[in-house]
Amino acid sequence: MSSHQDSGRVVPLPLLTSHSASRSATTCRYRCGDACAHDAPNTSDNAYFGDVVRNVLSRRKALRTGGALALSFGAATALTGTAAAAPGDRGHGPDHGDRPHGVPGTDFEPVPPNTEDRVVIPEGYEQDVVIGWGDPVVPGAPEFDFHNQTAAAQEKQFGYNNDFAGLIPLNGSGKRNLLVVNHEYTTEPHMFPDYDEENPTEEQVRIAWAAHGLSVVEVHRERGGGLTPQAGRHNRRITLNTEFELRGPAAGSDHLKTSADPTGTKVFGTQNNCAGSVTPWGTVLSGEENVNQYFANADQVTDPKTKQRLDRYGFSGGASDRKWERFDKRWDLAQEPNEANRFGWVVEIDPNDPDSTPVKHTALGRFKHEGAAVHVTRDRRVVAYSGDDERFDYIYKFVSNGRMKPGRSAHARRHNMGLLDDGTLYVAKFRGDSPESEIDGSGKLPSDGEFDGTGEWIALASGDRSFVPGFSAEEVYIFTRLAADAVGATKMDRPEDIQPSPVNGRIYCALTNNSNRGSAGNAAPDEVNPRIGNKHGHVLEVDDEHTGTRFRWNLLLVCGDPNDPSTYFGGFDKSEVSPISCPDNVAFDRHGNLWISTDGNALDSHDGLFAVPVEGPERGKVKQFLTVPVGAETCGPVITDDLVTVCVQHPGEDAEDPSRPTSHWPDGGDSRPRPAVAVVWRKHGGEIGQR
């Protein structure tokens, strides 16, 4: 990257590469290694919707006569134990404007689009900052000093660029909770006042290693609504120096062995942790996403099979941007080609046990996991859903063989953490129910009034058995993308966070964007990805059999400006909704409303958090609850009855010169911006979204 001199320090110039939506060039470089500026690594020629959908009338006839596809929907209802409505039968209609107040949980005055350098919240609400980069986490942590950082201090302080957050009640108390937060990536030019990207110091590199991972912090509920960090015995930092156990059917594989770990069962650290979830047994699942950018010298790997696998996962080039390979050979693929295979997993930590060893679950497959979230069936089997956050990659699920033990005791947690090591891994294939001619890439709805259809889960592996010809089971788990290519999974528009609704049992997936959809040499639009150059993204709703192999789906939202004819808001009147662009994370309130945070808003407003009912007359009525400061992204929403938290990631990262930041949040004045967690509550108490 080119640079110019400013008062004796090296200052990066703007990058001349394309990047996602309105995200800054710096964010693109340090968060995902400029993934959108490179060709998508999926070069497979999987069948697209237009190739698969050939006999629409016969399929509709099967639905009308109660055929096999209708059965899949009914099975999903039985398994969830909820009255899940069919697509097109969810109650939206001409009476949607008759309510004097909004749907419970969404009854607030929407925040208008804006570009203010603060967290903007609805009238009648208050906010505070819970914890930010550099704040103390474990005993002995010094106060943060931007100009005098050390790796030893960062090991004890809150890490950088918070993404997922989970709030776990401690000992059944509503007042004491454990806040668990991912630290996705580091942006060294914004972290260090004297950073030279061509010659980082060893101490700066070690600070960055310590700034990755997760933080576990005890927080107390304040009267009126806020959260205050406390020194507690559960407080913990997990970094790139923390030992993890590799478990499941691929553990011990030759593809996972390195000179430092000849057993293939132990790896130090986790990185680029994006979304996640709190499990029903009180642990946290976290997804390792853009891990390829941290490794160097992929161009020196000469073995053709290894090179093919590295290419499919986006490993390329010589020296890495961060130059970590200068200080530890494990980041050098020419010396340790298997180290790359030890990242890209779903990890699980037990916040209730600060001495426990975190786990990487190989049975859930290896890819760019945005996160993972669990649904428990009536027979107590566990189903984990995960998206591969890359243009034209796939959606997966894992179904356990074992059954969950109820409760959150130490015994139950140990048992339930093992459920994700034994089961079947699947990848999704979608089919639309409209004629190919009606999906023209413009976003125009087909004649039946919805983008919807059916699909199947294709089994990839179970235990030591592979269902993919030419792949052993361990190859399926470690090189999952290639196995999914081989079975013809459906190429999606960056499937990110996927969460099951605790109320209706359906699954909701944020597909952030894909500006390459329909461009030369890339997959054409199809009914589940219906727009050419999809820069605003959409939200997918799936009614799944959960433990079965069939599902029905529809698009709840096709995002963007409501005045744009290519947008769709669940059938709701578009004149009454908030604009929304680039959905990223999803969560639910107790009423079953979907909450969506955004990343890369392409509508000339800051990213934000939005609420939308998924049932009844206001299904699709998107309302913006908050926006985040300049240059920031909204991450990891937590929605409870009486508070909302969001992770404000990379504020001010759009500055061309980090010494002249565009944001001064959260400390104000002329301070450097810091990623931090914000909390919002109603003035004088009361429930969120109730008036």
N, C-alpha and C positions, 0 to 999 in steps of 0.2 A: 504494500500500500504506500502511495506517495505521501510526503509530509512537507510541512514548512516550519520554519523556526519562529518561535514566539518566546521572547525573554529567556532564551537559552534552553528551552525544553522542546522536545519533539512533539508536534501536534498533528494527528492524523487529518488528512484532507478527506472530503466526502468521497465515498466509494462510487465508482462509475459502473455499478452493477445493478441489475433490476432486483427489487426486493418486494416482499409481499405487501400488497395493499398500501397502507400509509406508514408501515413500520419503518423506522430509521435504518439507514445503511449500517450503522454501528451495531444495532440490535441484531440485524440479519447476520452479520459476520460473527459475532461472539455467541449468539444464542444457538444458531443452527448451522453455522459454517456456510452461510450463503446458499442454503439448499435450493431456494427458488431461482437462483441465478445459474444453476447447473441443470443439465438434462435430468429428468426424473430417472432414477435407477431402475424402474420397472420397464424393461424393454420386451416383456413377454407379449405374445399376440393372442391373449385370452379373448374369448368370444365376448362381444359387447351386447347390450340389450337388443339392439337392432338385429343382431344375428340370432338371438335366442327366441325373440318373440315372433312367432310365425303363424300361430293359429289362435288369434284372439277370441273369435266367436266360440270355438269349442271349449276354451277354458271358461268363458263366461257361462256357457251352458252347464258346465260341471258345477260352477258355483250355484247357479239357480236350482239345480237338482240335488243339492246337498252332497256333492262329490267330495273327493279327497281333500281338495284345497279348503273347502269350508270346514272340514274336520280339523284341520290344523288350528284354525282360529278358535274353535270350541275347546280343543285340548288345552290351548293356552289359558283360557278362562278357568278351566277346571283346576289347572296346576297352580295358578296364582290365588285361587280362592276369592277372586273379585269379579264384579260384573263388568268385564271389559267390553266396551261397545265397539261395533264394527266401524271401519273407516266409512265416513259418510253418514254415520248415525250417532253423532256425538252431541246433538242438541243445539248446534248453532242454527239460527233462523231469524226471522224478521223481528222478533221481540227482544233482540239483544240490547237495545237502548232503553228498556223500560225500568231498569233497576235504579233507585235513587242513589245507591252507593255501589261501589265495586264489589267484586267477588272477595270474600274473606281471604286475607293474605295479600291482596293486591289493591286494597282500597287506600290509595295515597295519591297525592297530586303528582303527576309525572314531572321529572326533571327535564327541562328542555335541552336539546343539543347545545354544547358550549365548548369553549376552549380556555377555561379558567385554570389557573395553577393552584388548584385545591380540590379536595373531594367535595363535590356539590351534592347535597342531599335534599329530600323533600322538606317542605315547610312542616314544622311540628316535630322534627327529629333533631337529635344531637349526635356528635361524633367525637372520637378521640383516637390517638395513636396508641396501640398496644405495645409494640416492640418493633425495632428496626435494626438494620445492619449495624453491627458493632456493639449493640447493647449487651450487657452481661447475661449469661445463661447459667453457667455452672460456677460453683464457689471458686473464688480467686480470680475471677475475670476482671481485668482492669476496665476503667472507663475508656470509651472509644476515643482515639486520637487519630484523625485522618492523616496527619503529617508524621506520625510515629507508630506505624502499624508493625506488628510482629506476628509470625506464625503461631508462636506460643499463646499470644493473646487471642487470635482468631479462633483457635481450637476451643476456647471457652466462651466466645461471643456468638451472638446471632449471626448467621451466615448471610450471603449475598443473594439478591434476586429471588425473593420468596415467591413460590407458586402455589401449590396445593396447601390447604390448611384443614385440619380436623380438630374438633373440640370434643374431648372425651370426659364425661363426668368421672370424678375421682371419688372412690368409695361411696358411690350412690348419692353424693352430695350435689345439690344444685349450685352451691356457692364455689366449690373448688373443682377445677377442671384442668385437664392436660391439653395444652395447645401444641399440636404437632404440625410442623411446617417444613415443606421441601425448599431447598435452595438450588435452583435449577442450573444456573451458570454464572460465570464471572465475566465482568467487562473491565478488563485491566486498565485501559486508558482512563476510565472514570474512577477507578479505585485508587490509583497511585498518582500523586502530583508530578513525579519524575519518571513516568513509565516510558521506556524505549522499546517499542514493539520488536525491534530486531535484536535487542540485547537485554531481555528481562534479567533481573538478578535472581539468584537462587532463593533469597528470602521472599521476593515477590511471588515466585512460583509456589513456594510452600504456603504462603498466605492464601493463594488461590485454592490450593488443595484443601485447606482447612475451611474455606468459605463455601465449598460445595457440601452436598449431603442433606441432612435434616437437623432440626432443633426440636427438642421436647422441653416445654416450659410450663410450669404450674402457673395458672392464672386464677385470680379470685374475682368473683362477680361483685361489682360495687352496687350499692343501693342506688337505684335510678337507672343503671344500665351498663356502665363501662366494665372493662376487664383490666386488671392490674397484675403484671408479672410478679411472681414471688420466688424466693429461694426455697426450693423443695428438693427432697431426696430423689425425685423422679427426673429432675432436670438433667438434660443430656445433650451433647453434640455428637452427631454421627457425620464423619468426614471421609475424605478419600484415604485416610489412614486407618479407618475402622475395619476390623476383620469381619467378613461375611462368610456364611456357609452356603455353598452351592448344593442344592438338594433336588431330588426328583430323578426321573429316569435318565437324564443326560449327565448327571454328576459323575465325575471320574472318567468321562470320555477323553480319548486321546486328543480331541479337538480343544479341550479345556485345560490341558496340562501345559505348564510353563517351567522355565528353569527355577523360578522361585517357588513353584507349587507343582511338584511332580505327581501329586495325587489328583489334581483337577477338581478339588472340592473346597478350596479356600481361596478367596480373593479379597484384596484390600479395597474397600471403598465402593461408593455409588456416585454416579454423576449424571448431570442433565436430567434430574428428576423433575418430571412435569406434573401431571395431575395424579390423583389418587383417590382413596376412599377409606373410611373407617368401616371395618368389618363388623358383623353382628356380634362377634366375640370380643371386640374391643381392641384389636390390633389395627395397624395401618398398612395398606397396600400402596406402593408408589411405583410409577413407571419410569424406567430409564429410556430416554428418548434419543436425542441427537448426539450419540456417543461417538460417531465416526470422526467428528471434527477434532477430537483431542489426540488423534494418532498420526504419526509421521511416516513418511517413506513408503507409502503403499506402492509407489512407482518402482520400487526396488524389489518387490516380490515377483519372482520369476515363475514359480509353479503355476501352471495355467488354471488348475482347479481352485487353488487358493485365491488366485487373482479374480476369477469369476465370482467367487463368493464375496470377496471384498468389494468388488464393483457393485454388486446387487445391494449392498448395504451402504453405499455412498462413500467408501474409503477411497481417497484419491490423492495424488500429488506427492510432493516432497516434504519439506519442513512444515510442521504445523504452525498455525497462527500464534499459539501461546509458547511454543518452543520448549514444552515440558520434556521432550525426549533428550534434551541436553543434560537433564538432572536425574533421570531415571529411565533405564533402557526399556522398561515395560511399555512406554509410549512410542517405541520405535518398532514398527512392524517388520522392518528388515531383520531385527534381532529377536523379536518376540511376536511372531505372527498370530499366535493363539490368544494373546492377551485381549485382542479385540473381541473375541468370542465370549469373554467373561463379563461383558457389559451388553446392555440391551434387554434386560430381564425385568420382570415384576419382582420387586423386593417387598418383604414383610418385616416390620419391626413391632416389638411388643413394648409400648410406652409404659405399661404398668410394671415392667421389670427392667430397671436401668442397667442390670448386669447381663441381660440376655444378648445372645449373638444374633444379629439380623440374618435374614435368609434371602437367597435368590432362588426363585422357583422355576426350574427348567421345564416343568410340565406345561407351563403356560406359553411356551415358545419364545423365541428371540426375534425381536424386531424393534422398531421405534415406538415403544409403548407410550402412548399419551398417559395412560393410567390403567387401572383395572378396578372394577366394582362388582360386588357380589349380590346375587339374588338367592334366597333360600326357598326351596320348593316345599310342598306339603309333606313330602317324605323326608325332609331335612337334608336332601342333597344340595350341594353348593354349586352354583353356576357363576363363573366369572367372565365378564365381558371386557373386551379391550380393542382399541383402535390403533392402527399403525399410521402415525401422523406423517404421511408423505403423500405427495401428489400421485394419484393412481395406485394407491395401496389399499389394504384390505381391512375387514372387520372380522374379529375372531371371538370364539367363546370356548370355555373349558367347563366340562361337567365332571364333578367328582364321583368317584365310586363310593367313598365313605359318606357317612352322615354326621351332621353337626350335633355336638353335645350342647344343650342349652346352658346359658349363663356365661359369666365372665370370670370364673374362678381360674386360678393358675392351672389347674388340671384341665379345665375346658379349653383354655387358650392353647395349651400345648397340643392337645388332641386336634383342635380345629385348624391350627397352623399346618398340620400334616395333611389336611384334606386336599390342599392344592398341589400335592406331590403325586397323586394317584387318580387318574381319570382319563378322559378323552378330549383331545384338542380338535376344534373344528374351525373352518373358515366359511364365510358367507358368500352365497351366489344369489343375486337378486333377479327377479323377472317383473316386468311391467305388464299391466293388463290393457294397455291402449295400443292401437295400431302404430306401427313404426312411423308412418307419415305424419302422425299428430305430435311427435316429439321432434321439433324442428330446431331446437337450440335457443329459441327466443325466450323461453320461460312461459310461453302461452300454455294455459291449462288445456289438457285434452278434453274431448267431448263429454267424458263422464264427470268432469268438474274437479278432479283431484289427480295428483301424481301418486299412484298407489300400485300395489301388486302383491306378489307372493315371493317366496324364496325358500332356499334349502341350505342347511348346514352340511358341508362336506367334511367327513371325518379325515383327519390327517394322521393321527397316531394315538395309541393308547398303551401306556406302559412301555414294554419293549417291542410292541407290534406296530409296524408302519402300514398305513393304508395307501401310500403313494408309491407307485412302481418306480424302481430305481433309487429309492431312498431308504436307508436304514432308519430305525426309530430315532436314534440319537441325531442323525442328520436332519430329520424333520424338526426336532426341537431346536437345534443350534442354527440351522439355516432355513428357518420357517418360511421366509419370503419365497425362496426357490421352490419349496414344496407346494406352497399355495399357488404359485405360478403354474405349476405342473397340472393342477386339478382344475384350472380355469375359474378361479375366484373373480368376483366383480371388482373392477377398478373404481375406486371411490375418490371423491374430492376432499382429500385430507381428513380422514376420520379421526377426530380428536376425542374429547371426553365422552364416555358412554356411562350412563347411570340408569339403574332400574327404579321405577317409581314405587315407593312404599305403599301407595294408595291403590293404583289401578293395575300394578304388575307389569305394565308395558315398559319397554326399553327406549331410551331417548339418547340420540347421538348427535353431537355437534360436528358438522362438516364445514370447516372454516372457510375455505376458498380453493380455487384452482384456476388461475388465469390461463393455464395451458389447455384446459378442456376444449376439444374441438379444433385446436391448432394443427398445423401440418405435422404429420407423423405421430400425433397423439390420439388417444381414444376420443371417439365422437360422443356427443351428448346422448344420454339414455334417460329412461324415465326416473331413475333414482338420482341422477346427476343431470338435470334437464337443461342447463344453460351453457352456451359457448362462452369462454372467457369468464368463468364464474368468479368474480372478484369479491362478492359479498357473502357467499356461503349459504347453507341451509340447515335445517334441523329435521332429523329423521326420527319417526316414531315406529316402533316394531312391536307387534303382538306375537310373542314367541311361545313355542311349546316348552321352552326352557330346557328340559331334559331330552326333548325330541329333536327332530331334524327339519321341521317345517315352521314357517312363520308367514305372517302377513305384515305389510308395511304401508306407510304413507308418509308424505312430507308434511309435517306440521307447519313449517315456515320455509319460505323461499325469501331470503333476507335481502335488504336494500332499502332504498327510498320508497315509501308507500306510494308515491306518485309515479313510480316506474311500473309500467304494465307487466314487467317480468317478475314482480314480487307477489307473494301469496302469504296470507296471515290466517291460516286455518279456516278460511271462509268468512272471517270477520270483516266488517266494514273498514277498509284501509284508511279512510279519512279520520279514524279515531285511534290510530295506533302510533307508537313511537317508532322512528326509523331505527333500524338495527343492522349492523354490518359485522361480519367475521365472527360468528359464534365460536366460543372456545371451550369453556367449562360449563357444566350444567349441575344443578342441585334442585332439591325439592323442599317446600315447607310442609307442615303437617296436614295442610288442606289438599295437598297433591298438586299445587301450582308449580310450574317449572320456572326456575331462575337461571338466567343465562348471562355469563360474563363474556366480554368480547376482547379480541386481540387483533389490532390493525384496522380499526374503523376507517373505511374508505369513503366516508360521507362528510368529511371536513368537520368532524367533531371528535372530541376525545372518546376513548373507550369507556365502557360503562357496565352496569349491572341492570338487568331487565327481568321483569316478572310477567308470566303469561299463563292464564288458565288453560288446561288441556281438556276440560270437560265443560259441558253445559253451554248456555247461550253466549258466554264471553270467551269461548275457546278461540284462541288466536289473537286476543286483544293484548298486544305487547305494550308494556308500560315501563319507562326507564326510571329506575330507583335512584341511581347515582352515576356520577362520572368521576374519573380520576384525573390527576394533574397532568401537566404538559409532558409529553413524551412517554407516558406510562401506559401500562396494560393492566386490565382488571383480571385478577386470578383468584382461584381457590375459594369461591364464596361458601360461607357457612351460614345457614338460615335456621334460626331457632324461633320459638314463639315470641321472644322479646328482644332479640338482637340479631344483627347481621354483621359478619366480618368479611372483609376482602383483603387479599394480598395485592398491594400496589407495587407492581414490578417495574423496574428500570425507569423511574421518573427522570426526566432531563436527559435521557440517553440520545435524544435527537440533536444534541448540541454538536456543531461541527468542531468546536474547540472545547474540550472538557473543562478547561480552566475558566470558561465563561458559560456556566450552565444555563440552560433555558428554564429550569425549574429549581426552586429552593424548598420544595416540600420534603420532609414534614417540619423542618426546624425553622423555616422562614428566614427573613433578613437576607443576608448575602451568603448563607450557608450552602454547602454542597448537598445535592439531593441524596437521599438514602432510600432504598427499597424498605418497605415497612408494612405492617399489618394495621389496618384501620377497623374500628368498630363503630356501628351506628345503632342507636336505639331511640325510642319515642320519648319525647319530653314528658316528664311526670309519670313515666312507666306506661305499661299497656302493651298490647300485642302489636307486632309488626303488621302493617297492612290492614289495620282495623281503625275505624274512626268512630 
